Amino acid sequence: MKILVADDELVSRKKLQKILKDVGECEAVMDGISAVEACRDAWENSSPFDLVILDILMPEMDGTEALRAIRRLEDESDVPKDRRAKIFMVTVQSDKETILTCVKAGCDDFITKPFTYDTVIGKVQRHGFTVREGGAGMDLPDREPGSPGEDGGRSGLLEKIITRFKRGEINLPTLPQIHSKFKELVDAGANIQDIAEFLKSDAAITSKLISISNSSYYRGVVENRTLDQAISRLGLETTQQTVNAIANHELYLAKDRKYTDLMDRLWEHALSCAHAAQIVTESLRISLQEDPFTLGLLHDIGKLLLVQVVGEMEKKTSEAVESRELFQVLGAYHDKAGAVLLKRWCFSEIYVNVALRHHLDEIDSSSRELMVIHFANILVRAMGYGLDDPGYEDLSAVPSAQELGLNSDMIAHVQKTVTQRMEEQKHYLD
């Protein structure tokens, strides 16, 4: 893997080089002009950079100008999107205008000064790059006492998975770029017009948002025809949730037909849990530190990761994995795998905690986020959205339901609304 760092500050430049030695071969230059020339030379020699990191404030040509110039080079060379360099911007600024300008120019992510090893490596891994063995490797430790699993050790399949991760033989799925860019804009205070301008570059998402805004659930007196109108009707929060759902759905498109049905069921569970979490918080009129919809969407992401890994292993070894062993590993270790992936994607500790503990019988009642997802997970499984039945005849007896104060009538309302939203949005999100 080839990396280019452009920063006029010697200390920052050397620090990035030292951090990135665990990722690949790293070249460094002092300004934007040199960065553009290095990228041009690399393309001419058929050895382009995989990752380019540009400081925004540089002499002669700043990072934003260099970003535009590099993207122009790729356009002129007809470089396919999947072969274009990932470009991160390094900045001490986090204002809306800076972020908007860089996003529109084609950057993939931001690194804010002062940065740490974990921050930079986390960003790199979030975009699918592998850290060399001896760096920030992945491990799935033995389970804590009292957690699910037939024993405290590891199965043969899990050992194979961990070995391949440590060798760098398996790629982690990457968080859809639109998810992280949308969040950057919202965090920077972007308004409806800013968001609409950003999303217009994606025709598929634009079309789906307009269609959803005109669905029976959101429909107004006048039919929406533009993206601005759709976002205005949906609101920024619902727009962000819908974009996250559309983008995350792509992760569940099975590459191996053998796993198509399983991936469809995992997606259905994730989406229904997201709706259930949102409806529960609305019904109880409680506020969470993180978005309940996205928490629900990502709580079981570890299962997705493990299925993808097993599929890759089968292709490389031509050895089929038995369904029994696969489901055993999914049930026993999806929490650890999900936590690892969410950390790599730079999600907060709340997301990581939910991924780790949403399925446990004993839950931390001090975390509303965990209680909401714990109940939503059980509720939608009882409704048939999942791989198994949770075994509760009376959902009001679920510990998290009791902690949240959900009675039978409220639970019936959540079930009914989840069914409506799943049926309503199935057409638009498929």
C-alpha positions as MATLAB code, in Angstrom:
seq = 'MKILVADDELVSRKKLQKILKDVGECEAVMDGISAVEACRDAWENSSPFDLVILDILMPEMDGTEALRAIRRLEDESDVPKDRRAKIFMVTVQSDKETILTCVKAGCDDFITKPFTYDTVIGKVQRHGFTVREGGAGMDLPDREPGSPGEDGGRSGLLEKIITRFKRGEINLPTLPQIHSKFKELVDAGANIQDIAEFLKSDAAITSKLISISNSSYYRGVVENRTLDQAISRLGLETTQQTVNAIANHELYLAKDRKYTDLMDRLWEHALSCAHAAQIVTESLRISLQEDPFTLGLLHDIGKLLLVQVVGEMEKKTSEAVESRELFQVLGAYHDKAGAVLLKRWCFSEIYVNVALRHHLDEIDSSSRELMVIHFANILVRAMGYGLDDPGYEDLSAVPSAQELGLNSDMIAHVQKTVTQRMEEQKHYLD';
ca = [
       0.000    0.000    0.000;
       1.299    3.480   -0.915;
       0.613    6.568    1.184;
       1.387   10.237    0.544;
       1.483   12.845    3.335;
       1.587   16.567    2.527;
       2.136   18.918    5.473;
       4.408   21.960    5.779;
       4.854   21.418    9.536;
       7.834   19.127   10.125;
       6.617   17.741   13.470;
       3.139   16.914   12.121;
       4.587   15.407    8.944;
       7.045   13.174   10.814;
       4.371   12.124   13.307;
       2.045   11.023   10.513;
       4.863    9.101    8.805;
       5.676    7.299   12.049;
       2.035    6.361   12.651;
       1.419    5.232    9.084;
       4.438    2.914    8.909;
       2.094    0.255   10.327;
      -0.148    0.679    7.287;
       2.137    0.921    4.268;
       4.980    2.654    2.433;
       4.704    6.358    3.259;
       6.126    9.249    1.220;
       6.049   12.840    2.498;
       6.130   16.281    0.837;
       5.982   19.832    2.198;
       3.283   21.532    0.099;
       0.271   21.103   -2.155;
       2.137   21.564   -5.434;
       4.544   18.763   -4.555;
       1.605   16.559   -3.558;
      -0.113   17.015   -6.920;
       3.150   16.358   -8.787;
       3.787   13.219   -6.723;
       0.288   11.932   -7.552;
       0.782   12.681  -11.268;
       4.127   10.882  -11.328;
       2.664    7.908   -9.470;
      -0.135    7.539  -12.007;
       2.282    7.861  -14.937;
       4.398    5.086  -13.418;
       1.313    2.895  -12.844;
       1.839    2.876   -9.077;
      -0.737    5.346   -7.709;
      -1.141    6.236   -4.051;
      -3.877    4.413   -2.183;
      -4.147    7.067    0.533;
      -3.319   10.782    0.393;
      -3.299   12.948    3.516;
      -3.326   16.709    2.938;
      -2.948   19.463    5.492;
      -5.420   22.211    4.657;
      -3.130   25.140    5.521;
      -0.015   24.939    3.341;
       1.992   27.572    1.393;
       1.901   27.986   -2.388;
      -1.054   25.613   -2.857;
      -3.244   24.781    0.134;
      -4.757   21.376    0.820;
      -8.153   22.179   -0.654;
      -6.620   23.305   -3.951;
      -4.418   20.215   -4.003;
      -7.476   18.045   -3.345;
      -9.299   19.550   -6.325;
      -6.211   19.164   -8.537;
      -5.760   15.487   -7.606;
      -9.423   14.730   -8.288;
      -9.093   16.516  -11.664;
      -6.110   14.313  -12.512;
      -8.209   11.239  -11.743;
     -11.117   12.558  -13.840;
      -8.828   13.313  -16.782;
      -7.362    9.813  -16.547;
     -10.836    8.211  -16.304;
      -9.874    6.499  -13.066;
     -12.793    4.323  -11.849;
     -14.290    5.395   -8.515;
     -13.222    2.210   -6.777;
      -9.578    2.827   -7.756;
      -9.359    6.468   -6.734;
      -7.190    7.458   -3.813;
      -8.765    7.957   -0.425;
      -8.000   11.541    0.564;
      -8.034   12.751    4.176;
      -7.777   16.409    5.129;
      -5.803   17.452    8.209;
      -7.116   20.572    9.894;
      -7.371   22.521   13.123;
     -10.648   23.907   11.840;
     -14.006   22.160   12.163;
     -16.294   24.912   10.881;
     -19.115   24.210    8.481;
     -17.634   26.079    5.527;
     -14.300   24.242    5.687;
     -15.973   20.845    5.865;
     -18.488   21.675    3.132;
     -15.767   22.921    0.805;
     -13.641   19.800    1.274;
     -16.579   17.392    0.974;
     -17.702   19.035   -2.265;
     -14.142   18.881   -3.576;
     -14.034   15.119   -2.996;
     -12.332   14.393    0.324;
     -13.117   11.138    2.128;
     -12.461   12.041    5.763;
     -10.915   14.527    8.212;
      -8.159   14.328   10.819;
      -8.261   17.105   13.390;
      -5.088   18.420   15.034;
      -3.810   17.519   17.565;
      -4.184   13.859   16.568;
      -3.127   10.589   18.190;
      -2.016    7.208   16.863;
      -5.426    5.691   17.667;
      -7.279    8.516   15.893;
      -5.285    8.229   12.663;
      -5.245    4.412   12.617;
      -8.973    4.381   13.387;
      -9.685    6.619   10.394;
      -7.479    4.504    8.135;
      -9.117    1.243    9.204;
     -12.554    2.786    8.877;
     -11.891    3.090    5.141;
     -10.844   -0.533    4.757;
      -7.056   -0.313    4.978;
      -5.257   -3.051    6.903;
      -2.739   -2.448    9.686;
       0.351   -4.637    9.535;
       0.801   -7.401   12.099;
       2.383   -5.921   15.194;
       0.384   -2.722   14.809;
      -3.223   -2.297   15.917;
      -4.273   -5.875   15.160;
      -7.736   -7.310   15.629;
      -8.485   -9.854   18.301;
     -11.637  -11.412   19.612;
     -10.824  -12.229   23.248;
     -12.372  -15.090   25.171;
     -15.824  -14.312   26.463;
     -16.536  -12.829   29.855;
     -17.947  -15.201   32.483;
     -21.711  -15.476   32.259;
     -21.948  -14.403   28.617;
     -23.453  -16.628   25.889;
     -21.469  -19.511   24.461;
     -21.051  -23.164   25.178;
     -17.715  -22.603   26.892;
     -15.134  -19.922   27.603;
     -12.853  -20.954   24.758;
     -12.909  -20.512   21.022;
     -14.302  -22.763   18.326;
     -12.116  -24.039   15.495;
     -13.873  -21.721   13.049;
     -13.282  -18.682   15.242;
      -9.589  -19.529   15.618;
      -9.291  -19.628   11.827;
     -11.030  -16.245   11.561;
      -8.706  -14.633   14.118;
      -5.598  -16.104   12.479;
      -6.595  -14.671    9.113;
      -7.242  -11.243   10.618;
      -3.835  -11.203   12.264;
      -2.195  -12.134    8.979;
      -4.066   -9.327    7.216;
      -5.749  -11.824    4.906;
      -9.282  -10.521    5.462;
     -10.581   -7.045    4.738;
     -13.005   -5.428    7.142;
     -16.114   -3.936    5.547;
     -15.868   -0.152    5.235;
     -18.425    2.274    6.579;
     -20.292    3.840    3.618;
     -18.628    7.204    2.961;
     -21.919    9.047    2.749;
     -22.649    8.026    6.357;
     -19.510    9.685    7.759;
     -19.670   12.728    5.483;
     -23.305   13.372    6.417;
     -22.386   13.225   10.112;
     -19.460   15.626    9.601;
     -21.808   18.143    7.973;
     -24.494   17.817   10.657;
     -21.916   18.147   13.440;
     -20.599   21.277   11.739;
     -24.070   22.847   11.752;
     -25.053   22.378    8.107;
     -28.611   23.413    7.199;
     -31.158   21.814    4.868;
     -29.763   23.585    1.813;
     -26.216   22.426    2.606;
     -27.354   18.820    3.061;
     -29.407   18.907   -0.141;
     -26.429   20.216   -2.101;
     -24.266   17.413   -0.707;
     -26.795   14.636   -1.442;
     -27.645   15.762   -4.973;
     -24.507   14.062   -6.277;
     -26.091   10.682   -5.472;
     -29.017   10.171   -7.838;
     -30.192    6.940   -6.211;
     -30.406    8.416   -2.711;
     -32.025   11.589   -4.054;
     -34.715    9.568   -5.816;
     -35.390    7.394   -2.753;
     -35.625   10.364   -0.382;
     -38.149   12.093   -2.634;
     -40.177    8.891   -2.925;
     -40.163    8.306    0.834;
     -41.203   11.900    1.519;
     -44.235   11.296   -0.717;
     -45.134    7.962    0.924;
     -48.360    7.589    2.881;
     -46.489    7.938    6.189;
     -44.974   11.360    5.396;
     -47.136   12.625    2.544;
     -48.302   16.242    2.627;
     -50.874   18.165    0.624;
     -48.473   18.854   -2.249;
     -46.277   16.227   -3.885;
     -42.555   16.806   -3.422;
     -40.539   17.032   -6.600;
     -37.152   18.259   -5.398;
     -34.616   17.036   -2.856;
     -34.871   20.301   -0.884;
     -38.626   19.767   -0.539;
     -38.129   16.147    0.533;
     -35.587   17.053    3.228;
     -37.774   19.893    4.477;
     -40.682   17.479    4.945;
     -38.645   14.678    6.478;
     -36.459   16.901    8.658;
     -32.691   16.561    9.068;
     -32.903   13.776   11.661;
     -35.163   11.507    9.581;
     -33.186   12.346    6.440;
     -29.946   11.298    8.137;
     -31.537    8.093    9.428;
     -32.918    7.252    5.988;
     -29.595    7.942    4.268;
     -27.845    5.717    6.838;
     -30.352    2.936    6.152;
     -29.968    3.218    2.373;
     -26.172    3.252    2.616;
     -25.940    0.433    5.161;
     -28.253   -1.784    3.104;
     -25.454   -2.102    0.549;
     -23.320   -3.858    3.175;
     -25.893   -6.664    3.336;
     -25.853   -7.489   -0.373;
     -24.385  -10.987   -0.339;
     -21.507  -11.657   -2.723;
     -22.093  -15.392   -2.355;
     -25.562  -16.678   -3.280;
     -25.222  -19.246   -0.521;
     -25.623  -16.460    2.034;
     -28.262  -14.320    0.281;
     -31.135  -15.462    2.477;
     -29.102  -15.137    5.674;
     -27.930  -11.626    4.789;
     -31.490  -10.602    3.906;
     -32.666  -11.794    7.307;
     -29.831   -9.975    9.076;
     -30.721   -6.780    7.210;
     -34.409   -7.145    8.024;
     -33.536   -7.573   11.701;
     -31.218   -4.543   11.716;
     -33.772   -2.277   10.021;
     -36.721   -3.421   12.145;
     -34.656   -2.974   15.328;
     -33.755    0.556   14.185;
     -37.439    1.401   13.718;
     -38.373   -0.208   17.035;
     -35.695    1.762   18.912;
     -36.869    5.008   17.342;
     -40.535    4.310   18.123;
     -39.777    3.313   21.737;
     -37.899    6.561   22.393;
     -40.675    8.574   20.743;
     -43.367    6.767   22.745;
     -41.545    7.288   26.045;
     -40.498   10.824   25.088;
     -36.956   10.216   26.214;
     -33.773   11.570   24.670;
     -30.629    9.517   24.160;
     -27.037   10.628   23.770;
     -26.871    8.841   20.412;
     -29.444    8.372   17.651;
     -31.662    5.372   18.534;
     -32.304    4.512   14.889;
     -28.613    4.214   14.044;
     -27.929    2.326   17.288;
     -30.545   -0.218   16.236;
     -29.216   -0.345   12.689;
     -25.694   -1.227   13.859;
     -26.244   -3.275   17.043;
     -25.765   -6.637   15.266;
     -23.155   -5.513   12.745;
     -20.814   -8.194   14.098;
     -22.935  -10.909   12.470;
     -22.548   -9.205    9.105;
     -18.785   -9.078    9.603;
     -18.510  -12.757   10.562;
     -20.641  -13.938    7.624;
     -18.523  -11.925    5.194;
     -15.329  -13.294    6.704;
     -16.563  -16.902    6.501;
     -17.587  -16.366    2.880;
     -14.100  -15.093    2.014;
     -12.495  -18.036    3.830;
     -14.609  -20.554    1.914;
     -13.565  -19.038   -1.414;
      -9.863  -19.130   -0.545;
      -9.811  -22.623    0.959;
     -12.648  -24.262   -1.013;
     -13.776  -25.729    2.303;
     -17.470  -25.310    3.128;
     -18.399  -24.230    6.647;
     -21.249  -26.137    8.249;
     -24.326  -24.069    9.049;
     -24.349  -25.351   12.613;
     -20.832  -24.094   13.311;
     -21.487  -20.771   11.560;
     -24.600  -20.090   13.649;
     -22.743  -21.130   16.791;
     -20.022  -18.560   16.082;
     -22.578  -15.881   15.129;
     -24.452  -16.368   18.375;
     -21.434  -16.567   20.621;
     -19.064  -13.964   19.140;
     -21.002  -11.402   17.100;
     -20.862   -8.990   20.042;
     -17.054   -8.905   20.162;
     -16.791   -8.706   16.370;
     -19.308   -5.864   16.261;
     -17.462   -3.927   18.960;
     -14.170   -4.281   17.070;
     -15.736   -3.069   13.821;
     -17.503   -0.093   15.422;
     -14.243    0.951   17.066;
     -12.529    0.742   13.687;
     -15.284    2.908   12.269;
     -14.670    5.452   15.059;
     -18.104    5.190   16.669;
     -18.534    6.291   20.277;
     -18.235    4.011   23.303;
     -22.037    4.012   23.548;
     -22.273    2.197   20.196;
     -19.510   -0.206   21.238;
     -21.216   -0.935   24.572;
     -24.553   -1.584   22.852;
     -22.905   -3.997   20.405;
     -21.220   -5.835   23.284;
     -24.160   -6.114   25.683;
     -27.485   -5.770   23.853;
     -28.136   -9.527   24.024;
     -27.249  -10.219   27.673;
     -29.914  -11.229   30.200;
     -28.515   -8.867   32.814;
     -28.333   -5.322   31.498;
     -26.933   -2.057   32.796;
     -30.028   -0.057   33.723;
     -27.959    3.140   33.894;
     -27.624    3.121   30.099;
     -30.883    4.119   28.415;
     -29.346    3.427   25.030;
     -28.587   -0.144   26.026;
     -32.044   -0.715   27.513;
     -33.788    0.633   24.400;
     -31.766   -1.580   22.024;
     -32.028   -4.589   24.351;
     -35.815   -4.389   24.243;
     -36.025   -3.469   20.543;
     -33.853   -6.471   19.690;
     -36.106   -8.863   21.615;
     -39.329   -7.296   20.350;
     -38.514   -7.561   16.637;
     -37.205  -11.122   17.033;
     -40.550  -12.011   18.635;
     -42.220  -10.420   15.583;
     -40.256  -12.704   13.250;
     -37.566  -10.232   12.202;
     -34.475  -12.222   13.071;
     -32.751  -15.573   13.132;
     -34.506  -16.918   16.226;
     -37.307  -16.368   18.737;
     -36.253  -14.735   22.024;
     -38.535  -16.995   24.047;
     -40.675  -14.351   25.760;
     -44.426  -15.004   25.700;
     -45.095  -11.733   27.506;
     -42.887   -8.910   26.186;
     -43.860   -6.691   29.109;
     -41.901   -9.147   31.289;
     -38.639   -8.377   29.469;
     -36.297   -6.741   32.040;
     -35.529   -3.765   29.790;
     -39.253   -3.180   29.152;
     -39.843   -3.040   32.888;
     -36.903   -0.713   33.439;
     -38.159    1.598   30.693;
     -41.749    1.496   31.957;
     -43.273   -0.025   28.825;
     -46.736   -1.519   29.376;
     -48.654   -3.921   27.121;
     -50.529   -1.153   25.274;
     -47.328    0.733   24.500;
     -45.642   -2.455   23.314;
     -48.587   -3.250   21.036;
     -48.291    0.271   19.584;
     -44.566   -0.227   18.922;
     -45.232   -3.574   17.199;
     -47.962   -2.122   15.008;
     -45.872    0.886   14.004;
     -42.792   -1.218   13.269;
     -44.872   -3.410   10.949;
     -46.260   -0.330    9.171;
     -42.846    1.252    8.688;
     -41.244   -1.964    7.513;
     -43.966   -2.507    4.925;
     -43.904    1.157    3.890;
     -40.148    1.428    3.430;
     -39.403   -2.049    2.081;
     -40.111   -0.950   -1.473;
     -37.990    2.195   -1.198;
     -34.946    0.665    0.530;
     -34.665   -2.484   -1.596;
];
